[in-house]
Amino acid sequence: MLEAIIHAVLLALGLILPLGVQNVFVFNQGASQSRFRNALPAVITAGVCDTILITLAVGGVSLILQQFLWLTNVLYAAGCLFLLYMAWTLWNSQAASSGESQPMLPKRQMVFAASVSLLNPHAILDTVGVIGTSSLQYNGVERWAFGLAAVSVSWIWFVGLATAGRLVGRMDSEGNFGTVLNKISALIILGLAIYMAINFMNSM
């Protein structure tokens, strides 16, 4: 069982560490909210979404995606459109300063966090193709220990990202760094959207 847990932890870290839309969003919420607890809707939603995806992958249900190419194409198309919208929103948003607060409300945080988690084809395909496939070498309790370890990495990572964002936000009393971060995040997300669009067109 220890081997399965170590395998899952290393695999999950390898998938979650690269800078992606989900990571950028959670970090931004930590930086833009006045208190860490105000960023919890984004953290919890991202964690729950990853838990669902990993559970489906380990359970074998999400392997359906590997059998239906058209479903993968739909995911790419929907994900590309949403990422373009999110890039536009971040580019035009101003970070809150200590004197004026314009943080994202909990409901909107949850919608955005769910969207960047569940409308991100790369996240879904990585979960299915890597975590789901890797879990097949284990059976019974070992397989679910593998899944639980991968889920735990996601939760710890999102809490850490929001915490790091909050520390940065405290040093940015005028909101200048936050505004620059929003611009950088928007460009990263735009790049991912373009990459996704190219993949979509190549698969047609």
C-alpha positions in Angstrom: 0.0 0.0 0.0 2.9 2.4 0.8 4.1 2.0 -2.8 0.7 2.9 -4.2 0.6 6.0 -1.9 4.1 7.2 -2.9 3.3 6.6 -6.5 0.1 8.7 -6.3 1.8 11.5 -4.4 4.6 11.8 -7.0 2.2 11.5 -9.9 -0.3 14.1 -8.5 2.6 16.6 -7.8 3.8 16.2 -11.3 0.4 17.0 -12.7 -0.5 19.8 -10.3 2.8 21.7 -10.0 2.9 23.3 -13.5 1.3 26.7 -13.8 -2.2 26.3 -15.0 -5.6 28.1 -15.0 -6.8 26.4 -11.8 -3.6 27.3 -9.9 -3.6 30.9 -11.2 -7.2 31.4 -10.1 -6.7 30.0 -6.6 -3.6 32.0 -6.1 -5.3 35.2 -7.3 -8.2 34.7 -4.9 -5.7 34.3 -2.0 -4.0 37.6 -3.1 -7.2 39.6 -3.7 -9.3 38.7 -0.7 -8.9 40.6 2.5 -8.7 37.5 4.6 -7.6 33.9 3.9 -11.0 32.5 4.9 -12.6 34.7 2.2 -10.7 32.7 -0.5 -12.0 29.4 0.9 -14.9 29.1 -1.6 -12.3 28.9 -4.4 -10.1 26.5 -2.5 -12.9 24.2 -1.5 -14.5 24.2 -4.9 -11.2 23.4 -6.6 -10.6 20.7 -4.1 -14.0 19.1 -4.5 -13.8 19.2 -8.3 -10.4 17.5 -8.2 -11.8 14.9 -5.8 -14.7 14.1 -8.1 -12.4 13.8 -11.2 -9.9 11.6 -9.4 -12.6 9.4 -7.9 -14.2 8.9 -11.3 -10.8 8.2 -12.8 -9.8 5.7 -10.2 -13.3 4.1 -10.4 -12.9 3.7 -14.1 -16.0 5.7 -15.0 -14.1 8.6 -16.7 -12.3 6.1 -19.1 -15.4 6.7 -21.3 -13.6 9.8 -22.5 -10.9 7.7 -24.1 -13.5 5.9 -26.2 -15.4 8.8 -27.6 -13.3 11.3 -29.6 -16.3 13.6 -30.2 -16.7 14.1 -26.4 -13.1 15.1 -26.1 -13.6 17.7 -29.0 -16.6 19.1 -27.2 -14.5 19.5 -24.1 -11.8 21.4 -26.0 -14.3 23.7 -27.7 -16.2 24.5 -24.5 -12.9 24.9 -22.5 -11.4 27.2 -25.1 -14.5 29.6 -25.1 -14.5 29.7 -21.3 -10.8 30.4 -21.1 -11.1 33.3 -23.6 -13.9 34.8 -21.4 -11.8 34.4 -18.2 -8.7 35.9 -19.9 -10.8 38.9 -20.9 -12.3 39.2 -17.4 -8.9 39.1 -15.7 -7.3 41.5 -18.1 -10.0 44.2 -17.4 -10.1 43.6 -13.6 -8.3 45.9 -11.2 -6.8 44.4 -8.0 -8.3 45.7 -4.7 -6.1 48.1 -2.7 -6.2 48.4 1.1 -8.5 51.4 0.9 -11.1 49.9 -1.5 -12.2 46.3 -1.7 -13.5 44.7 -4.9 -12.9 41.0 -4.2 -14.8 38.3 -6.0 -17.9 37.2 -4.1 -18.1 33.6 -2.8 -20.7 32.5 -5.4 -18.7 33.8 -8.3 -15.5 32.3 -6.9 -17.3 28.9 -6.8 -18.6 29.2 -10.4 -15.2 30.2 -11.7 -13.3 27.6 -9.7 -15.7 24.9 -10.9 -15.4 26.1 -14.5 -11.6 26.2 -14.6 -11.6 22.7 -13.0 -14.3 21.0 -15.0 -14.1 22.9 -18.3 -10.3 22.4 -18.6 -9.8 19.5 -21.0 -6.1 19.1 -20.1 -7.0 18.6 -16.4 -9.7 16.0 -17.3 -7.6 14.2 -19.8 -4.5 14.2 -17.5 -6.7 12.8 -14.7 -8.2 10.1 -17.0 -5.1 9.3 -19.0 -2.5 9.4 -16.2 -4.1 9.0 -12.7 -6.9 6.7 -14.0 -4.6 4.5 -16.1 -1.9 4.4 -13.4 -4.5 3.3 -10.8 -5.3 0.2 -12.8 -2.2 -1.6 -11.7 -3.6 -1.6 -8.1 -6.6 -3.5 -6.8 -9.1 -3.1 -4.0 -7.8 -1.1 -1.0 -4.5 -0.3 -2.7 -6.3 1.4 -5.6 -8.4 3.6 -3.3 -5.4 4.4 -1.2 -3.8 5.6 -4.4 -6.8 7.7 -5.1 -7.0 9.2 -1.6 -3.3 10.1 -1.7 -3.8 11.9 -5.1 -6.8 13.8 -3.6 -4.9 14.8 -0.5 -2.1 16.3 -2.6 -4.7 18.5 -4.5 -6.3 19.8 -1.2 -2.9 20.5 0.4 -1.7 22.3 -2.8 -4.7 24.5 -3.1 -4.6 25.6 0.6 -0.9 26.3 0.1 -1.5 28.4 -3.1 -4.2 30.5 -1.4 -2.0 31.0 1.6 0.9 32.1 -0.6 -1.5 34.5 -2.5 -2.6 36.0 0.8 1.0 36.6 1.9 1.6 38.4 -1.4 -1.6 40.3 -1.0 -0.6 41.6 2.4 2.5 43.2 0.9 0.6 44.8 -1.9 -1.4 47.4 -0.1 -1.9 49.5 -3.2 -3.1 46.6 -5.4 -0.3 47.3 -8.0 1.2 43.8 -7.9 -2.3 42.3 -8.0 -3.2 44.3 -11.1 0.0 43.1 -12.8 -0.7 39.6 -11.7 -4.1 39.7 -13.3 -2.6 40.9 -16.6 0.0 38.1 -16.5 -2.7 35.5 -15.6 -4.8 36.7 -18.4 -1.9 36.3 -20.9 -1.2 32.8 -19.6 -4.9 31.8 -19.9 -5.1 33.3 -23.4 -2.1 31.2 -24.4 -3.7 28.1 -23.0 -6.9 29.0 -24.9 -5.0 29.4 -28.2 -3.2 26.1 -27.6 -6.5 24.4 -26.9 -8.0 25.9 -30.0 -5.1 24.6 -32.1 -5.5 21.1 -30.6 -9.3 21.3 -31.4 -8.7 22.2 -35.0 -6.1 19.6 -35.5 -8.4 16.9 -34.2 -11.2 17.8 -36.6 
